[in-house]
Amino acid sequence: NAWLGGWSAGGMAARLATSVGASGPFMNSRQDFKGFVSMYAYCVSPTNTEHKSVPFKAFWGDADWVFDEKACNSMINEMQNDGVIATSHLFKGKVGHSWDNMWFDDRNKGWKKTNSRWKTGGPDVYACKGAYDYSKNKITFKGGEIDSFGELVTWENALDACGIKMGSSGANRKVTKIVDDQIIEIIKANAK
């Protein structure tokens, strides 16, 4: 009953792992994760791949730069249409990135515990029309194409063309508790 879950880029990896094309090359046995959980991650939809019939749960905040309502709803619908038992939870009320984070990097003073919110942002992959095609082993963006995941310079060039989408980050204990409870609930509901 092992699940794969991740935050931010790790959450995107958990989402992509529901795709046979993305995860197949990394599997060395018939055993796979029972389900997948994605927290505050981009909503990406790979092309030319089939999905696993597994549970998937995504969590987003409405003030997070990685959240795009149209792209995220589309992703969940595509997953459901392809057999994934996909659900999501959107937290409203200025909930941003890293709600489970209690540390803030003050560049002048080092890491400190915080309950505050701060402005953050990241590449606007939705503006770039990113496409993940595992049948051809490549990712395309408005700014270029990546066909070798070791090509960090190419990756940076592609994302530079996306521009930056701003949002916020900040600890939110109430949201963290709700997410923890829902993760426990979905794992228990799918235990066999």
BANUBA-669712 format. One record per residue (C-alpha): x, y, z. Coordinates in nm, 2 decimals, padded with zeros to 4 digits, always signed. Example, Ala and Ser with C-alpha at 12.3 -4.5 7.8 and 13.67 -1.06 7.14 Angstrom:
# residues 2
+--------+--------+--------+
!      u !      v !      w !
+--------+--------+--------+
! +01.23 ! -00.45 ! +00.78 !
! +01.37 ! -00.11 ! +00.71 !
+--------+--------+--------+
This chain:
# residues 192
+--------+--------+--------+
!      u !      v !      w !
+--------+--------+--------+
! +00.00 ! +00.00 ! +00.00 !
! +00.28 ! +00.24 ! -00.09 !
! +00.18 ! +00.58 ! -00.23 !
! +00.38 ! +00.84 ! -00.42 !
! +00.33 ! +01.20 ! -00.30 !
! +00.51 ! +01.52 ! -00.36 !
! +00.51 ! +01.89 ! -00.31 !
! +00.56 ! +02.15 ! -00.59 !
! +00.80 ! +01.99 ! -00.85 !
! +00.76 ! +01.66 ! -00.66 !
! +00.38 ! +01.69 ! -00.69 !
! +00.42 ! +01.74 ! -01.06 !
! +00.63 ! +01.42 ! -01.07 !
! +00.36 ! +01.24 ! -00.88 !
! +00.10 ! +01.35 ! -01.14 !
! +00.32 ! +01.25 ! -01.43 !
! +00.38 ! +00.91 ! -01.27 !
! +00.01 ! +00.83 ! -01.32 !
! +00.11 ! +00.81 ! -01.69 !
! +00.24 ! +00.48 ! -01.82 !
! +00.46 ! +00.67 ! -02.07 !
! +00.63 ! +00.87 ! -01.79 !
! +00.67 ! +00.61 ! -01.53 !
! +00.72 ! +00.29 ! -01.75 !
! +01.09 ! +00.34 ! -01.82 !
! +01.16 ! +00.36 ! -01.45 !
! +00.98 ! +00.05 ! -01.34 !
! +01.19 ! -00.26 ! -01.27 !
! +00.91 ! -00.49 ! -01.16 !
! +00.54 ! -00.53 ! -01.19 !
! +00.48 ! -00.36 ! -00.86 !
! +00.37 ! +00.01 ! -00.87 !
! +00.25 ! +00.27 ! -00.63 !
! -00.11 ! +00.22 ! -00.51 !
! -00.20 ! +00.58 ! -00.56 !
! -00.06 ! +00.93 ! -00.61 !
! -00.09 ! +01.27 ! -00.42 !
! +00.01 ! +01.61 ! -00.56 !
! +00.04 ! +01.92 ! -00.35 !
! +00.08 ! +02.27 ! -00.48 !
! +00.21 ! +02.16 ! -00.82 !
! +00.16 ! +02.26 ! -01.18 !
! -00.13 ! +02.11 ! -01.37 !
! +00.04 ! +01.93 ! -01.66 !
! -00.11 ! +01.69 ! -01.91 !
! +00.12 ! +01.45 ! -02.10 !
! +00.02 ! +01.36 ! -02.46 !
! +00.03 ! +01.03 ! -02.64 !
! +00.01 ! +00.82 ! -02.32 !
! -00.23 ! +00.60 ! -02.14 !
! -00.29 ! +00.64 ! -01.77 !
! -00.31 ! +00.39 ! -01.48 !
! -00.64 ! +00.32 ! -01.31 !
! -00.52 ! +00.44 ! -00.98 !
! -00.64 ! +00.70 ! -00.72 !
! -00.49 ! +01.05 ! -00.76 !
! -00.56 ! +01.35 ! -00.54 !
! -00.44 ! +01.71 ! -00.61 !
! -00.44 ! +02.00 ! -00.37 !
! -00.40 ! +02.37 ! -00.47 !
! -00.43 ! +02.71 ! -00.32 !
! -00.61 ! +02.99 ! -00.50 !
! -00.31 ! +03.24 ! -00.45 !
! -00.04 ! +03.00 ! -00.58 !
! +00.13 ! +03.08 ! -00.91 !
! +00.12 ! +02.71 ! -01.01 !
! -00.26 ! +02.71 ! -01.00 !
! -00.45 ! +02.79 ! -01.32 !
! -00.82 ! +02.70 ! -01.29 !
! -00.87 ! +02.61 ! -01.66 !
! -00.56 ! +02.40 ! -01.69 !
! -00.61 ! +02.22 ! -01.35 !
! -00.98 ! +02.14 ! -01.43 !
! -00.88 ! +02.02 ! -01.77 !
! -00.60 ! +01.80 ! -01.62 !
! -00.84 ! +01.64 ! -01.37 !
! -01.11 ! +01.58 ! -01.65 !
! -00.85 ! +01.43 ! -01.88 !
! -00.72 ! +01.19 ! -01.61 !
! -01.08 ! +01.08 ! -01.52 !
! -01.16 ! +01.02 ! -01.89 !
! -00.85 ! +00.80 ! -01.91 !
! -00.94 ! +00.59 ! -01.61 !
! -00.76 ! +00.76 ! -01.33 !
! -00.97 ! +00.80 ! -01.01 !
! -00.87 ! +01.17 ! -01.00 !
! -01.00 ! +01.42 ! -00.75 !
! -00.89 ! +01.76 ! -00.63 !
! -00.93 ! +02.01 ! -00.35 !
! -00.89 ! +02.39 ! -00.41 !
! -00.83 ! +02.60 ! -00.10 !
! -00.97 ! +02.95 ! -00.13 !
! -00.89 ! +03.26 ! +00.06 !
! -00.54 ! +03.36 ! -00.05 !
! -00.39 ! +03.02 ! +00.01 !
! -00.05 ! +03.01 ! -00.17 !
! +00.25 ! +02.79 ! -00.23 !
! +00.42 ! +02.60 ! +00.06 !
! +00.12 ! +02.61 ! +00.30 !
! +00.30 ! +02.34 ! +00.51 !
! +00.62 ! +02.54 ! +00.53 !
! +00.71 ! +02.69 ! +00.86 !
! +01.05 ! +02.83 ! +00.76 !
! +01.14 ! +03.14 ! +00.57 !
! +01.48 ! +03.21 ! +00.42 !
! +01.56 ! +03.57 ! +00.51 !
! +01.86 ! +03.63 ! +00.29 !
! +02.02 ! +03.86 ! +00.55 !
! +01.95 ! +03.66 ! +00.86 !
! +01.92 ! +03.30 ! +00.75 !
! +01.63 ! +03.06 ! +00.81 !
! +01.37 ! +03.16 ! +01.06 !
! +01.03 ! +03.02 ! +01.17 !
! +00.74 ! +03.21 ! +01.03 !
! +00.37 ! +03.22 ! +01.01 !
! +00.37 ! +03.50 ! +00.75 !
! +00.30 ! +03.51 ! +00.38 !
! +00.54 ! +03.64 ! +00.12 !
! +00.52 ! +03.71 ! -00.25 !
! +00.67 ! +03.44 ! -00.47 !
! +00.65 ! +03.34 ! -00.83 !
! +00.77 ! +03.09 ! -01.08 !
! +00.77 ! +03.01 ! -01.46 !
! +00.43 ! +03.06 ! -01.62 !
! +00.42 ! +02.72 ! -01.79 !
! +00.06 ! +02.78 ! -01.89 !
! +00.16 ! +03.08 ! -02.10 !
! +00.42 ! +02.86 ! -02.27 !
! +00.18 ! +02.59 ! -02.37 !
! +00.40 ! +02.32 ! -02.24 !
! +00.35 ! +01.97 ! -02.39 !
! +00.49 ! +01.65 ! -02.24 !
! +00.51 ! +01.39 ! -02.51 !
! +00.66 ! +01.06 ! -02.37 !
! +00.62 ! +00.87 ! -02.69 !
! +00.89 ! +01.10 ! -02.84 !
! +01.07 ! +01.16 ! -02.51 !
! +01.05 ! +01.54 ! -02.54 !
! +00.89 ! +01.84 ! -02.38 !
! +00.81 ! +02.15 ! -02.59 !
! +00.75 ! +02.50 ! -02.47 !
! +00.69 ! +02.82 ! -02.66 !
! +01.06 ! +02.89 ! -02.60 !
! +01.20 ! +02.57 ! -02.73 !
! +01.22 ! +02.19 ! -02.71 !
! +01.38 ! +01.96 ! -02.46 !
! +01.47 ! +01.61 ! -02.57 !
! +01.74 ! +01.54 ! -02.31 !
! +01.65 ! +01.59 ! -01.95 !
! +02.02 ! +01.65 ! -01.87 !
! +02.01 ! +01.97 ! -02.09 !
! +01.98 ! +02.21 ! -01.80 !
! +02.06 ! +02.51 ! -02.02 !
! +01.79 ! +02.41 ! -02.27 !
! +01.54 ! +02.37 ! -01.99 !
! +01.63 ! +02.72 ! -01.85 !
! +01.60 ! +02.87 ! -02.20 !
! +01.26 ! +02.72 ! -02.25 !
! +01.13 ! +02.84 ! -01.91 !
! +01.28 ! +03.18 ! -01.95 !
! +01.05 ! +03.24 ! -02.25 !
! +00.75 ! +03.16 ! -02.03 !
! +00.77 ! +03.47 ! -01.81 !
! +00.70 ! +03.47 ! -01.44 !
! +00.36 ! +03.43 ! -01.28 !
! +00.34 ! +03.58 ! -00.93 !
! +00.16 ! +03.44 ! -00.63 !
! +00.22 ! +03.40 ! -00.26 !
! +00.37 ! +03.15 ! -00.02 !
! +00.31 ! +03.11 ! +00.34 !
! +00.24 ! +02.87 ! +00.63 !
! -00.12 ! +02.77 ! +00.69 !
! -00.16 ! +02.52 ! +00.97 !
! -00.54 ! +02.48 ! +00.91 !
! -00.48 ! +02.39 ! +00.54 !
! -00.20 ! +02.15 ! +00.64 !
! -00.43 ! +01.97 ! +00.88 !
! -00.70 ! +01.93 ! +00.62 !
! -00.46 ! +01.80 ! +00.36 !
! -00.31 ! +01.55 ! +00.61 !
! -00.65 ! +01.43 ! +00.71 !
! -00.76 ! +01.39 ! +00.35 !
! -00.44 ! +01.20 ! +00.26 !
! -00.50 ! +00.96 ! +00.55 !
! -00.86 ! +00.92 ! +00.44 !
! -00.78 ! +00.84 ! +00.08 !
! -00.51 ! +00.59 ! +00.17 !
! -00.73 ! +00.41 ! +00.42 !
! -01.02 ! +00.40 ! +00.17 !
! -00.80 ! +00.24 ! -00.09 !
! -00.61 ! -00.01 ! +00.14 !
! -00.66 ! -00.38 ! +00.05 !
+--------+--------+--------+
